[in-house]
Amino acid sequence: MADANKRKAPPTGDGGQAKKKKGGNAGRWQTPHQRQKALTVQRGNIEVGDVGIWATCARGMEAKAARELQMLFEEHAEKMYGIKPPGHDSDEEDDAQDIEASIKKEISSLNPTGAQKAERVFLPVRLSLECLLFTKTRPPVEPVHFVRQICLEAKAAGPGAPGKTRYINRLTPVSHVVKASEKGLEDICRKVLPGTFVLKGQDGVPAEVADDTQFCTYGIRPTTRSHNTLSRDQVIKTIAGMIDDRHKVNLGAPDKIIMVEIYQSVCGMSVVEGSDWEQLKRYNLTEISNQGAKSRQPPRGDPKGGASSNEDPSKGGIAQSTATADDAA
């Protein structure tokens, strides 16, 4: 009886060890989806001298937005510059390869060499900030022209068009990157602005220009994220102080917009057309799509719920009240 009440000892040896849960693959094997995700969002830093494009997205959708952004850029790069996405060869070449060659090519794509990285015109950078993405670009891609063309095509396509973005919001081109400091801000002004603006000479003396020089108006749009060294007012005053006074500030309808993006320790700048900035909803793809959808809505009815004068009452039209895209912006 005493033996029956004794507590049984746990089994010893390997047979007593609990089964290990299957968790992860320790990097030994990845599905095609996992490989694509790893290639799409890469770790790295934004460095002085970089050129690229900022993109914003909904919170929690950074990974999906990164993949969508990569596909969007590759699609337009092929249309605009004839650049095929890396690793995408013709079907004939794929059919001609045997299984062993295909495996070697796949392994090579997972571990690209320095030369292969140099061939890529888009290099995504993973950031430590929510809702924000950055992609480095290389020639022949020119960020300002590239982003403008993407937005123009989105506006022309309208809502519901194939390839419409779901997770990406605003795109911001960056023509040059410097260190986010007072000296860096002055350096980037001398680098980016001379192609559009006449800058002041030394000691603020107006520069000598040709008699037929056109002095455009401008506005400055700074954005600061995770940075506390340069204030918004300081950025605006520094840039305005370097531009010739014959260029006038116009906050309502400027000819040019100077876009300044400061993130942590780096500062990027670009100059875009003022008309594009407003008509293309500040390069916000979501707003461009919403604008097209609202323009296609039926006319509103009267306050009493009746049909409008341009609406057939027999069709039972319902009046809807929606905010404009400008209100959302």
N, C-alpha and C positions, 0 to 999 in steps of 0.2 A: 504493500500500500504506500509505504514511504517512497519507494522508487517511482511510483506513478505520479506523486505530487511534485517531484523534482522538476525544476525548469530545465528545458533542453538547451544545451549549448549550441551556439550558432555553428554551422558547418565551417570547416577550415579548408584552406587551399584555394585554388583558383575557382573552384566551383562555388565558393561562398561570395564571390564578388558580385556586386550588382551590375546589371547590364548597363553599359554606357549609352547615353542617348545619342542619336545621330544628329549632330549639330554642325552644319557647315561642311566645307570641303578642304579647309586649310590651304586653299589656293591651288590644289592639285588638279581640279577639273572645274570647268564652268560651262553652263549652258550657253547657247548663242545669245539669249537675252541678257545673261549676266556679263558676257564679254562686251556686248554693245554698250551696256550701261557703264562699264568700267572705262571704255574708250571715249564715251561721250563726255563725261565729267572727269577731268583730270586735276590733280593737285598742282599748284604752282603759285607764283607770285606775279603781281603786276609790277613791272620794273620801269625805270627811267628809260625813255626812248621808245616805249611800246606804242603801238597803234591798235585800235580795236573798237568794240561796240559794247556799250552797257545795255542790259535788258532787265526789266522788272517783271515780276510775276506774282501770282497769288501766293499767300503764305502756305507753306506745306507742299507746294507744287514745284519746288525747285528742280527735282530730278526729272520730272515729266517735262517741265519747261525747257530744261537743258537739252533733252533729246529732240524736242520739237524745234528748238532754235537751231540745232545742228542741221536737221533736215531742211529747214527753211533756208538757211544760208547756202547749203550745198546745192539746193535746187536753183536758186537765183544765180549762184556762181557759175553753174553750168550754162544757164541761159544767157548771162551777160558776158562771160569771159571764156566759155567753152571749157571750163575746168571740171573734170569728172571727179566724183568723190573718191577718196583713197581706197584702194582695194576692190574697186568696181571695174572689172574688165569686161570686154565684150563676151557674149554668149559663146561665140565661136572659139575663143581662147579657152574658156572654161571647159568646153566639151573636149578640147584637144588634150587637156591635162589628165594624167592618170591619178589614181588615188594617192599615191605617195607624194607626188608633186603638190597636190591640193592640201595635204596635211602640212607639208613644209611651209607652204604659203600662209596657211592659217596661223601656224606658230610664229612666223615672222611678223604677222600683223599684230599679234598680241604683245610682242616685244620689239617695237620699232627701234631702229638704229637712229643715230643722230642725223644721218642723211635723209632717212625717211621722214623724220619729224620736220626737217627743213622744207620738204616738199609740200607739207600741209599748209594751206592758206588760212585755216581756221584752227586755233588752239584754245579750247575752253579752259577756263580757270575756275577752280572751286573756291568760293569765298566763305568767310566765317560770319556772314550776315544773311539774314532771312530775306527772301523776296528779291534778291539781287544776283545777277549773273554778269560775267564779263568774258568776252571772247576776243583773243588777240587775232589780228588779221595781218596778212602779208600781201605784197604786190602779186598780181595786179589789182587786188581789191582795194578800193579807196572808200573808207567808211562813210563819208558824207554822201557821196553819189550812190553808194550801195544801199544805204538805209532809205534814202529818198525814193529810189526805184522800187524797193519793197513796199513802201507805203503807197506809192502811186498805183501799183498793181493791185494792192488790197482794196483801195478805193474804187478802182475800175471794176473789180470782180464783184463787189457787193456781198451782202450777207449770204451765208449758205453755200458759197462757192467752194469747189474742191480745193483742199489745201489750206482752208481757213484755220487760223491758229486758235487754240483753245486756252492755252495757259500763259502765253506771252502778252504783256501789256505794252509798255513804252520802250522804244529803242532810242539810244543816244549815241551818235557817232563820236569818236575821239580821234582827233588828228595827231595828237602828240601827248606824251605823258612826261611829267617832271616831278621832282620832289616837292611836296606840299609845304613850301616855306615862302617867305617874302622874296628871296632871291629867285627861287624856282618859279614863282608867279611872274616875275619880270622876265625871266628867260623864256617862258612859254609864250608870253605876249610877243616877244621879238621873233619867235619861231613861227607862230601861227598867223598873226594879224597882218604882217606886211603885204600879203597877197591881196588883201581887201581894203585895208586902212592905211592912211598915212600916219606914221608915228612921229611924235615930237622928237626934236633933236636933243643934243645934250643941254642940260640946264633948262629944259622946257622950251627952248627956242623953236619956233615953227620951222618945219623943213621946207626947203625949196622944191616946188613941184611945177609941172607944166601948166600952162594957162588953161588947158582944156580938161584938167583933172576933175573928176566927179567926186564930190564928197557925200557919201551915203550917210543916212541916219542909222542908228543902232540902238539895241537894247541888250542888257547883260542879264543872263539867267544862271545864277550860281546854285549848285546843290551840294550840300555837305553831309557826309555820313561817317560816323565813328571818327570824328576829327574835332579838335578843340583849339588848334593853334591859330588858324586864320578864320576870322569872323566874316560873316556875309558882307557887312559894310566895308571891311578892309579889302576884300576881294574886288568889290565894285569900284571903290575909290582908286585902287592901284591900277586897274585896267583902264578906267576912264582917264586917269592922270597921264597915261602913256599915249593915248590917242590924240591926234591933232584936234584942236578946238574947232576946226572948220567942219569936222564931223559932229553933228548934233545928236543928242540923246532924244529918242522918241519912244516913249513907253507904250503908246497906243498902237501905232502901225509902223514899226521900224523897217527899214530896208533889209537890215541884217540882224541876226541874233547871235550873240556870242555865248556859247554854252560852256559852262565851267562845271566839271564834276570832280569833287574832292572826296576821296575815300581813304581813310586812315592816313598813311604817310605819302600818298601820291595825288597828283592833280592832273586832270586831263582837260583839253580845250578843243573846240571846233567852232567854225563859223558856218551858219546855215542861212538860207533865204528867209526873210521875215514872212513872206507870203506863204511859203511852204509850211512854216511853223504853225500858222493858224489854220490854213485849209486842210492840212494833214493832221489836225488835232494833236499837235506837238509830238508827232511821230508815235502816237498811241494806237496800236493796231486794234485794240478792243474798241476804242472810241470811234475809230474809222468805220468799223463794222457796224456799230450801233447807229452811227449816223446814217448809213445806208438803209438799215432796217426801219428807222423812224421816218425816213423820206418816203418809204413805200407804204406807210400806214394809211388807212382810209380817212377821209375828213372827219372831224369831230362833229358830234350832234349838238343841238342847242342845249341850254342848261336844264330844260324841262324833260330831256330825254328823247326828244324828237330827232328825226334825221336832219342832216344839214341840207342846204339848198342844192348841193351837188350830189346828194346821195339818194338813191331810189328807195322810198319808204317801204316798198313791197319786199325788199331784200332783208329788212330787219337789221340794218346796220347798228352797231353799238358804238357810242362815243367813248374814246379812251383819252385819259390825260397822262401824258408822259413828260418827263424832264428832257430838256435839250442836252445835246452832247457837251455844249459849252458849260452848262451848269455842273455836269459831272466832272469836267476837267478842272 
